[in-house]
């Protein structure tokens, strides 16, 4: 979990567009972020396992 101050800082509009930090909306993690879902890999896996992300199911082969 990211600190609250870090989350708030990431939400502010940066001076330059290259300074944008995308964070998981659930936990605030910035590494392993997936733009399509707005989640980090860990939260994505948890929610997909519970079936809470529409159109995503566990693969097996």
mmCIF file of the N, C-alpha and C atoms, coordinates in Angstrom:
data_MODEL
# 
_entry.id   MODEL 
# 
loop_
_atom_site.group_PDB 
_atom_site.id 
_atom_site.type_symbol 
_atom_site.label_atom_id 
_atom_site.label_alt_id 
_atom_site.label_comp_id 
_atom_site.label_asym_id 
_atom_site.label_entity_id 
_atom_site.label_seq_id 
_atom_site.pdbx_PDB_ins_code 
_atom_site.Cartn_x 
_atom_site.Cartn_y 
_atom_site.Cartn_z 
_atom_site.occupancy 
_atom_site.B_iso_or_equiv 
_atom_site.pdbx_formal_charge 
_atom_site.auth_seq_id 
_atom_site.auth_comp_id 
_atom_site.auth_asym_id 
_atom_site.auth_atom_id 
_atom_site.pdbx_PDB_model_num 
ATOM 1   N N  . UNK A 1 1  ? 0.835   -1.184  0.000   1.00 0.00 ? 1  UNK A N  1 
ATOM 2   C CA . UNK A 1 1  ? 0.000   0.000   0.000   1.00 0.00 ? 1  UNK A CA 1 
ATOM 3   C C  . UNK A 1 1  ? 0.880   1.247   0.000   1.00 0.00 ? 1  UNK A C  1 
ATOM 4   N N  . UNK A 1 2  ? 0.566   2.136   -0.903  1.00 0.00 ? 2  UNK A N  1 
ATOM 5   C CA . UNK A 1 2  ? 1.302   3.392   -0.982  1.00 0.00 ? 2  UNK A CA 1 
ATOM 6   C C  . UNK A 1 2  ? 0.790   4.358   0.086   1.00 0.00 ? 2  UNK A C  1 
ATOM 7   N N  . UNK A 1 3  ? 1.677   5.241   0.521   1.00 0.00 ? 3  UNK A N  1 
ATOM 8   C CA . UNK A 1 3  ? 1.274   6.246   1.492   1.00 0.00 ? 3  UNK A CA 1 
ATOM 9   C C  . UNK A 1 3  ? 0.235   7.171   0.886   1.00 0.00 ? 3  UNK A C  1 
ATOM 10  N N  . UNK A 1 4  ? -0.603  7.723   1.722   1.00 0.00 ? 4  UNK A N  1 
ATOM 11  C CA . UNK A 1 4  ? -1.649  8.631   1.253   1.00 0.00 ? 4  UNK A CA 1 
ATOM 12  C C  . UNK A 1 4  ? -1.059  9.845   0.569   1.00 0.00 ? 4  UNK A C  1 
ATOM 13  N N  . UNK A 1 5  ? 0.034   10.376  1.096   1.00 0.00 ? 5  UNK A N  1 
ATOM 14  C CA . UNK A 1 5  ? 0.644   11.566  0.506   1.00 0.00 ? 5  UNK A CA 1 
ATOM 15  C C  . UNK A 1 5  ? 1.163   11.284  -0.906  1.00 0.00 ? 5  UNK A C  1 
ATOM 16  N N  . UNK A 1 6  ? 1.653   10.074  -1.146  1.00 0.00 ? 6  UNK A N  1 
ATOM 17  C CA . UNK A 1 6  ? 2.170   9.707   -2.465  1.00 0.00 ? 6  UNK A CA 1 
ATOM 18  C C  . UNK A 1 6  ? 1.011   9.576   -3.452  1.00 0.00 ? 6  UNK A C  1 
ATOM 19  N N  . UNK A 1 7  ? -0.109  9.018   -2.992  1.00 0.00 ? 7  UNK A N  1 
ATOM 20  C CA . UNK A 1 7  ? -1.286  8.883   -3.839  1.00 0.00 ? 7  UNK A CA 1 
ATOM 21  C C  . UNK A 1 7  ? -1.828  10.243  -4.254  1.00 0.00 ? 7  UNK A C  1 
ATOM 22  N N  . UNK A 1 8  ? -1.891  11.157  -3.304  1.00 0.00 ? 8  UNK A N  1 
ATOM 23  C CA . UNK A 1 8  ? -2.411  12.502  -3.578  1.00 0.00 ? 8  UNK A CA 1 
ATOM 24  C C  . UNK A 1 8  ? -1.503  13.226  -4.557  1.00 0.00 ? 8  UNK A C  1 
ATOM 25  N N  . UNK A 1 9  ? -0.198  13.096  -4.375  1.00 0.00 ? 9  UNK A N  1 
ATOM 26  C CA . UNK A 1 9  ? 0.767   13.739  -5.263  1.00 0.00 ? 9  UNK A CA 1 
ATOM 27  C C  . UNK A 1 9  ? 0.626   13.211  -6.691  1.00 0.00 ? 9  UNK A C  1 
ATOM 28  N N  . UNK A 1 10 ? 0.347   11.922  -6.851  1.00 0.00 ? 10 UNK A N  1 
ATOM 29  C CA . UNK A 1 10 ? 0.214   11.325  -8.180  1.00 0.00 ? 10 UNK A CA 1 
ATOM 30  C C  . UNK A 1 10 ? -1.054  11.802  -8.884  1.00 0.00 ? 10 UNK A C  1 
ATOM 31  N N  . UNK A 1 11 ? -2.084  12.179  -8.130  1.00 0.00 ? 11 UNK A N  1 
ATOM 32  C CA . UNK A 1 11 ? -3.337  12.640  -8.729  1.00 0.00 ? 11 UNK A CA 1 
ATOM 33  C C  . UNK A 1 11 ? -3.246  14.058  -9.268  1.00 0.00 ? 11 UNK A C  1 
ATOM 34  N N  . UNK A 1 12 ? -2.306  14.846  -8.747  1.00 0.00 ? 12 UNK A N  1 
ATOM 35  C CA . UNK A 1 12 ? -2.157  16.223  -9.218  1.00 0.00 ? 12 UNK A CA 1 
ATOM 36  C C  . UNK A 1 12 ? -1.628  16.247  -10.647 1.00 0.00 ? 12 UNK A C  1 
ATOM 37  N N  . UNK A 1 13 ? -2.052  17.235  -11.411 1.00 0.00 ? 13 UNK A N  1 
ATOM 38  C CA . UNK A 1 13 ? -1.573  17.373  -12.783 1.00 0.00 ? 13 UNK A CA 1 
ATOM 39  C C  . UNK A 1 13 ? -0.116  17.829  -12.746 1.00 0.00 ? 13 UNK A C  1 
ATOM 40  N N  . UNK A 1 14 ? 0.788   17.075  -13.394 1.00 0.00 ? 14 UNK A N  1 
ATOM 41  C CA . UNK A 1 14 ? 2.206   17.446  -13.377 1.00 0.00 ? 14 UNK A CA 1 
ATOM 42  C C  . UNK A 1 14 ? 2.508   18.613  -14.307 1.00 0.00 ? 14 UNK A C  1 
ATOM 43  N N  . UNK A 1 15 ? 3.649   19.223  -14.075 1.00 0.00 ? 15 UNK A N  1 
ATOM 44  C CA . UNK A 1 15 ? 4.097   20.342  -14.897 1.00 0.00 ? 15 UNK A CA 1 
ATOM 45  C C  . UNK A 1 15 ? 4.367   19.889  -16.330 1.00 0.00 ? 15 UNK A C  1 
ATOM 46  N N  . UNK A 1 16 ? 4.922   18.704  -16.482 1.00 0.00 ? 16 UNK A N  1 
ATOM 47  C CA . UNK A 1 16 ? 5.234   18.140  -17.790 1.00 0.00 ? 16 UNK A CA 1 
ATOM 48  C C  . UNK A 1 16 ? 4.533   16.791  -17.929 1.00 0.00 ? 16 UNK A C  1 
ATOM 49  N N  . UNK A 1 17 ? 4.079   16.489  -19.134 1.00 0.00 ? 17 UNK A N  1 
ATOM 50  C CA . UNK A 1 17 ? 3.299   15.270  -19.346 1.00 0.00 ? 17 UNK A CA 1 
ATOM 51  C C  . UNK A 1 17 ? 4.108   13.987  -19.111 1.00 0.00 ? 17 UNK A C  1 
ATOM 52  N N  . UNK A 1 18 ? 5.425   14.060  -19.220 1.00 0.00 ? 18 UNK A N  1 
ATOM 53  C CA . UNK A 1 18 ? 6.243   12.867  -19.015 1.00 0.00 ? 18 UNK A CA 1 
ATOM 54  C C  . UNK A 1 18 ? 6.360   12.491  -17.539 1.00 0.00 ? 18 UNK A C  1 
ATOM 55  N N  . UNK A 1 19 ? 5.943   13.370  -16.664 1.00 0.00 ? 19 UNK A N  1 
ATOM 56  C CA . UNK A 1 19 ? 6.025   13.107  -15.231 1.00 0.00 ? 19 UNK A CA 1 
ATOM 57  C C  . UNK A 1 19 ? 4.777   12.428  -14.660 1.00 0.00 ? 19 UNK A C  1 
ATOM 58  N N  . UNK A 1 20 ? 3.848   12.061  -15.517 1.00 0.00 ? 20 UNK A N  1 
ATOM 59  C CA . UNK A 1 20 ? 2.625   11.406  -15.058 1.00 0.00 ? 20 UNK A CA 1 
ATOM 60  C C  . UNK A 1 20 ? 2.977   10.059  -14.433 1.00 0.00 ? 20 UNK A C  1 
ATOM 61  N N  . UNK A 1 21 ? 2.444   9.795   -13.260 1.00 0.00 ? 21 UNK A N  1 
ATOM 62  C CA . UNK A 1 21 ? 2.646   8.513   -12.589 1.00 0.00 ? 21 UNK A CA 1 
ATOM 63  C C  . UNK A 1 21 ? 1.295   7.834   -12.502 1.00 0.00 ? 21 UNK A C  1 
ATOM 64  N N  . UNK A 1 22 ? 1.160   6.709   -13.189 1.00 0.00 ? 22 UNK A N  1 
ATOM 65  C CA . UNK A 1 22 ? -0.097  5.972   -13.153 1.00 0.00 ? 22 UNK A CA 1 
ATOM 66  C C  . UNK A 1 22 ? -0.041  4.987   -12.007 1.00 0.00 ? 22 UNK A C  1 
ATOM 67  N N  . UNK A 1 23 ? -1.084  4.994   -11.185 1.00 0.00 ? 23 UNK A N  1 
ATOM 68  C CA . UNK A 1 23 ? -1.126  4.131   -10.017 1.00 0.00 ? 23 UNK A CA 1 
ATOM 69  C C  . UNK A 1 23 ? -2.404  3.312   -9.996  1.00 0.00 ? 23 UNK A C  1 
ATOM 70  N N  . UNK A 1 24 ? -2.324  2.188   -9.361  1.00 0.00 ? 24 UNK A N  1 
ATOM 71  C CA . UNK A 1 24 ? -3.475  1.309   -9.175  1.00 0.00 ? 24 UNK A CA 1 
ATOM 72  C C  . UNK A 1 24 ? -4.519  2.053   -8.350  1.00 0.00 ? 24 UNK A C  1 
ATOM 73  N N  . UNK A 1 25 ? -5.785  2.034   -8.785  1.00 0.00 ? 25 UNK A N  1 
ATOM 74  C CA . UNK A 1 25 ? -6.821  2.755   -8.051  1.00 0.00 ? 25 UNK A CA 1 
ATOM 75  C C  . UNK A 1 25 ? -7.184  2.050   -6.745  1.00 0.00 ? 25 UNK A C  1 
ATOM 76  N N  . UNK A 1 26 ? -6.804  0.792   -6.633  1.00 0.00 ? 26 UNK A N  1 
ATOM 77  C CA . UNK A 1 26 ? -7.186  0.022   -5.450  1.00 0.00 ? 26 UNK A CA 1 
ATOM 78  C C  . UNK A 1 26 ? -6.151  0.115   -4.319  1.00 0.00 ? 26 UNK A C  1 
ATOM 79  N N  . UNK A 1 27 ? -4.875  -0.031  -4.664  1.00 0.00 ? 27 UNK A N  1 
ATOM 80  C CA . UNK A 1 27 ? -3.849  -0.058  -3.622  1.00 0.00 ? 27 UNK A CA 1 
ATOM 81  C C  . UNK A 1 27 ? -2.820  1.057   -3.744  1.00 0.00 ? 27 UNK A C  1 
ATOM 82  N N  . UNK A 1 28 ? -2.733  1.713   -4.908  1.00 0.00 ? 28 UNK A N  1 
ATOM 83  C CA . UNK A 1 28 ? -1.794  2.807   -5.088  1.00 0.00 ? 28 UNK A CA 1 
ATOM 84  C C  . UNK A 1 28 ? -0.434  2.395   -5.603  1.00 0.00 ? 28 UNK A C  1 
ATOM 85  N N  . UNK A 1 29 ? -0.263  1.137   -5.949  1.00 0.00 ? 29 UNK A N  1 
ATOM 86  C CA . UNK A 1 29 ? 1.019   0.637   -6.447  1.00 0.00 ? 29 UNK A CA 1 
ATOM 87  C C  . UNK A 1 29 ? 1.289   1.192   -7.845  1.00 0.00 ? 29 UNK A C  1 
ATOM 88  N N  . UNK A 1 30 ? 2.545   1.551   -8.129  1.00 0.00 ? 30 UNK A N  1 
ATOM 89  C CA . UNK A 1 30 ? 2.872   2.102   -9.443  1.00 0.00 ? 30 UNK A CA 1 
ATOM 90  C C  . UNK A 1 30 ? 3.582   1.103   -10.351 1.00 0.00 ? 30 UNK A C  1 
ATOM 91  N N  . UNK A 1 31 ? 4.200   0.086   -9.788  1.00 0.00 ? 31 UNK A N  1 
ATOM 92  C CA . UNK A 1 31 ? 4.899   -0.896  -10.608 1.00 0.00 ? 31 UNK A CA 1 
ATOM 93  C C  . UNK A 1 31 ? 3.946   -2.044  -10.963 1.00 0.00 ? 31 UNK A C  1 
ATOM 94  N N  . UNK A 1 32 ? 4.093   -2.557  -12.169 1.00 0.00 ? 32 UNK A N  1 
ATOM 95  C CA . UNK A 1 32 ? 3.227   -3.649  -12.620 1.00 0.00 ? 32 UNK A CA 1 
ATOM 96  C C  . UNK A 1 32 ? 1.823   -3.165  -12.915 1.00 0.00 ? 32 UNK A C  1 
ATOM 97  N N  . UNK A 1 33 ? 1.702   -1.926  -13.398 1.00 0.00 ? 33 UNK A N  1 
ATOM 98  C CA . UNK A 1 33 ? 0.406   -1.312  -13.663 1.00 0.00 ? 33 UNK A CA 1 
ATOM 99  C C  . UNK A 1 33 ? -0.091  -1.687  -15.060 1.00 0.00 ? 33 UNK A C  1 
ATOM 100 N N  . UNK A 1 34 ? -1.378  -2.035  -15.167 1.00 0.00 ? 34 UNK A N  1 
ATOM 101 C CA . UNK A 1 34 ? -1.987  -2.339  -16.458 1.00 0.00 ? 34 UNK A CA 1 
ATOM 102 C C  . UNK A 1 34 ? -2.983  -1.246  -16.805 1.00 0.00 ? 34 UNK A C  1 
ATOM 103 N N  . UNK A 1 35 ? -2.695  -0.520  -17.873 1.00 0.00 ? 35 UNK A N  1 
ATOM 104 C CA . UNK A 1 35 ? -3.530  0.621   -18.260 1.00 0.00 ? 35 UNK A CA 1 
ATOM 105 C C  . UNK A 1 35 ? -4.960  0.220   -18.606 1.00 0.00 ? 35 UNK A C  1 
ATOM 106 N N  . UNK A 1 36 ? -5.120  -0.918  -19.248 1.00 0.00 ? 36 UNK A N  1 
ATOM 107 C CA . UNK A 1 36 ? -6.450  -1.339  -19.694 1.00 0.00 ? 36 UNK A CA 1 
ATOM 108 C C  . UNK A 1 36 ? -7.436  -1.456  -18.531 1.00 0.00 ? 36 UNK A C  1 
ATOM 109 N N  . UNK A 1 37 ? -6.935  -1.832  -17.373 1.00 0.00 ? 37 UNK A N  1 
ATOM 110 C CA . UNK A 1 37 ? -7.804  -2.060  -16.228 1.00 0.00 ? 37 UNK A CA 1 
ATOM 111 C C  . UNK A 1 37 ? -7.617  -1.030  -15.119 1.00 0.00 ? 37 UNK A C  1 
ATOM 112 N N  . UNK A 1 38 ? -6.515  -0.298  -15.140 1.00 0.00 ? 38 UNK A N  1 
ATOM 113 C CA . UNK A 1 38 ? -6.251  0.678   -14.093 1.00 0.00 ? 38 UNK A CA 1 
ATOM 114 C C  . UNK A 1 38 ? -5.837  0.026   -12.785 1.00 0.00 ? 38 UNK A C  1 
ATOM 115 N N  . UNK A 1 39 ? -5.318  -1.196  -12.888 1.00 0.00 ? 39 UNK A N  1 
ATOM 116 C CA . UNK A 1 39 ? -4.937  -1.978  -11.711 1.00 0.00 ? 39 UNK A CA 1 
ATOM 117 C C  . UNK A 1 39 ? -3.494  -2.442  -11.813 1.00 0.00 ? 39 UNK A C  1 
ATOM 118 N N  . UNK A 1 40 ? -2.907  -2.735  -10.654 1.00 0.00 ? 40 UNK A N  1 
ATOM 119 C CA . UNK A 1 40 ? -1.590  -3.369  -10.661 1.00 0.00 ? 40 UNK A CA 1 
ATOM 120 C C  . UNK A 1 40 ? -1.801  -4.872  -10.872 1.00 0.00 ? 40 UNK A C  1 
ATOM 121 N N  . UNK A 1 41 ? -0.747  -5.574  -11.141 1.00 0.00 ? 41 UNK A N  1 
ATOM 122 C CA . UNK A 1 41 ? -0.846  -7.008  -11.445 1.00 0.00 ? 41 UNK A CA 1 
ATOM 123 C C  . UNK A 1 41 ? -1.420  -7.822  -10.284 1.00 0.00 ? 41 UNK A C  1 
ATOM 124 N N  . UNK A 1 42 ? -1.119  -7.404  -9.059  1.00 0.00 ? 42 UNK A N  1 
ATOM 125 C CA . UNK A 1 42 ? -1.567  -8.142  -7.881  1.00 0.00 ? 42 UNK A CA 1 
ATOM 126 C C  . UNK A 1 42 ? -3.074  -7.997  -7.693  1.00 0.00 ? 42 UNK A C  1 
ATOM 127 N N  . UNK A 1 43 ? -3.555  -6.749  -7.751  1.00 0.00 ? 43 UNK A N  1 
ATOM 128 C CA . UNK A 1 43 ? -4.990  -6.504  -7.614  1.00 0.00 ? 43 UNK A CA 1 
ATOM 129 C C  . UNK A 1 43 ? -5.762  -7.105  -8.778  1.00 0.00 ? 43 UNK A C  1 
ATOM 130 N N  . UNK A 1 44 ? -5.182  -7.038  -9.985  1.00 0.00 ? 44 UNK A N  1 
ATOM 131 C CA . UNK A 1 44 ? -5.823  -7.633  -11.149 1.00 0.00 ? 44 UNK A CA 1 
ATOM 132 C C  . UNK A 1 44 ? -6.035  -9.124  -10.932 1.00 0.00 ? 44 UNK A C  1 
ATOM 133 N N  . UNK A 1 45 ? -5.016  -9.777  -10.443 1.00 0.00 ? 45 UNK A N  1 
ATOM 134 C CA . UNK A 1 45 ? -5.117  -11.225 -10.234 1.00 0.00 ? 45 UNK A CA 1 
ATOM 135 C C  . UNK A 1 45 ? -6.157  -11.572 -9.185  1.00 0.00 ? 45 UNK A C  1 
ATOM 136 N N  . UNK A 1 46 ? -6.186  -10.806 -8.083  1.00 0.00 ? 46 UNK A N  1 
ATOM 137 C CA . UNK A 1 46 ? -7.166  -11.057 -7.026  1.00 0.00 ? 46 UNK A CA 1 
ATOM 138 C C  . UNK A 1 46 ? -8.599  -10.896 -7.538  1.00 0.00 ? 46 UNK A C  1 
ATOM 139 N N  . UNK A 1 47 ? -8.849  -9.790  -8.251  1.00 0.00 ? 47 UNK A N  1 
ATOM 140 C CA . UNK A 1 47 ? -10.194 -9.526  -8.747  1.00 0.00 ? 47 UNK A CA 1 
ATOM 141 C C  . UNK A 1 47 ? -10.598 -10.495 -9.862  1.00 0.00 ? 47 UNK A C  1 
ATOM 142 N N  . UNK A 1 48 ? -9.650  -10.876 -10.712 1.00 0.00 ? 48 UNK A N  1 
ATOM 143 C CA . UNK A 1 48 ? -9.949  -11.826 -11.779 1.00 0.00 ? 48 UNK A CA 1 
ATOM 144 C C  . UNK A 1 48 ? -10.276 -13.195 -11.195 1.00 0.00 ? 48 UNK A C  1 
ATOM 145 N N  . UNK A 1 49 ? -9.597  -13.564 -10.148 1.00 0.00 ? 49 UNK A N  1 
ATOM 146 C CA . UNK A 1 49 ? -9.837  -14.848 -9.487  1.00 0.00 ? 49 UNK A CA 1 
ATOM 147 C C  . UNK A 1 49 ? -11.249 -14.903 -8.897  1.00 0.00 ? 49 UNK A C  1 
ATOM 148 N N  . UNK A 1 50 ? -11.712 -13.748 -8.396  1.00 0.00 ? 50 UNK A N  1 
ATOM 149 C CA . UNK A 1 50 ? -13.054 -13.673 -7.812  1.00 0.00 ? 50 UNK A CA 1 
ATOM 150 C C  . UNK A 1 50 ? -14.132 -13.463 -8.872  1.00 0.00 ? 50 UNK A C  1 
ATOM 151 N N  . UNK A 1 51 ? -13.718 -13.213 -10.125 1.00 0.00 ? 51 UNK A N  1 
ATOM 152 C CA . UNK A 1 51 ? -14.668 -13.009 -11.212 1.00 0.00 ? 51 UNK A CA 1 
ATOM 153 C C  . UNK A 1 51 ? -15.289 -11.635 -11.222 1.00 0.00 ? 51 UNK A C  1 
ATOM 154 N N  . UNK A 1 52 ? -14.597 -10.638 -10.700 1.00 0.00 ? 52 UNK A N  1 
ATOM 155 C CA . UNK A 1 52 ? -15.138 -9.282  -10.616 1.00 0.00 ? 52 UNK A CA 1 
ATOM 156 C C  . UNK A 1 52 ? -14.717 -8.384  -11.773 1.00 0.00 ? 52 UNK A C  1 
ATOM 157 N N  . UNK A 1 53 ? -13.902 -8.903  -12.703 1.00 0.00 ? 53 UNK A N  1 
ATOM 158 C CA . UNK A 1 53 ? -13.519 -8.138  -13.888 1.00 0.00 ? 53 UNK A CA 1 
ATOM 159 C C  . UNK A 1 53 ? -14.248 -8.762  -15.067 1.00 0.00 ? 53 UNK A C  1 
ATOM 160 N N  . UNK A 1 54 ? -15.199 -8.028  -15.665 1.00 0.00 ? 54 UNK A N  1 
ATOM 161 C CA . UNK A 1 54 ? -15.966 -8.607  -16.766 1.00 0.00 ? 54 UNK A CA 1 
ATOM 162 C C  . UNK A 1 54 ? -15.093 -8.928  -17.978 1.00 0.00 ? 54 UNK A C  1 
ATOM 163 N N  . UNK A 1 55 ? -15.335 -10.090 -18.566 1.00 0.00 ? 55 UNK A N  1 
ATOM 164 C CA . UNK A 1 55 ? -14.609 -10.507 -19.753 1.00 0.00 ? 55 UNK A CA 1 
ATOM 165 C C  . UNK A 1 55 ? -13.281 -11.180 -19.480 1.00 0.00 ? 55 UNK A C  1 
ATOM 166 N N  . UNK A 1 56 ? -12.918 -11.349 -18.224 1.00 0.00 ? 56 UNK A N  1 
ATOM 167 C CA . UNK A 1 56 ? -11.636 -11.972 -17.871 1.00 0.00 ? 56 UNK A CA 1 
ATOM 168 C C  . UNK A 1 56 ? -11.920 -13.254 -17.106 1.00 0.00 ? 56 UNK A C  1 
ATOM 169 N N  . UNK A 1 57 ? -11.293 -14.340 -17.558 1.00 0.00 ? 57 UNK A N  1 
ATOM 170 C CA . UNK A 1 57 ? -11.417 -15.591 -16.823 1.00 0.00 ? 57 UNK A CA 1 
ATOM 171 C C  . UNK A 1 57 ? -10.068 -16.272 -16.761 1.00 0.00 ? 57 UNK A C  1 
ATOM 172 N N  . UNK A 1 58 ? -9.922  -17.139 -15.802 1.00 0.00 ? 58 UNK A N  1 
ATOM 173 C CA . UNK A 1 58 ? -8.659  -17.839 -15.610 1.00 0.00 ? 58 UNK A CA 1 
ATOM 174 C C  . UNK A 1 58 ? -8.419  -18.799 -16.767 1.00 0.00 ? 58 UNK A C  1 
ATOM 175 N N  . UNK A 1 59 ? -7.231  -18.768 -17.306 1.00 0.00 ? 59 UNK A N  1 
ATOM 176 C CA . UNK A 1 59 ? -6.921  -19.646 -18.435 1.00 0.00 ? 59 UNK A CA 1 
ATOM 177 C C  . UNK A 1 59 ? -6.333  -20.963 -17.921 1.00 0.00 ? 59 UNK A C  1 
ATOM 178 N N  . UNK A 1 60 ? -6.568  -21.991 -18.664 1.00 0.00 ? 60 UNK A N  1 
ATOM 179 C CA . UNK A 1 60 ? -5.944  -23.290 -18.378 1.00 0.00 ? 60 UNK A CA 1 
ATOM 180 C C  . UNK A 1 60 ? -5.805  -24.033 -19.681 1.00 0.00 ? 60 UNK A C  1 
ATOM 181 N N  . UNK A 1 61 ? -4.690  -24.725 -19.856 1.00 0.00 ? 61 UNK A N  1 
ATOM 182 C CA . UNK A 1 61 ? -4.471  -25.474 -21.075 1.00 0.00 ? 61 UNK A CA 1 
ATOM 183 C C  . UNK A 1 61 ? -3.659  -26.696 -20.800 1.00 0.00 ? 61 UNK A C  1 
# 
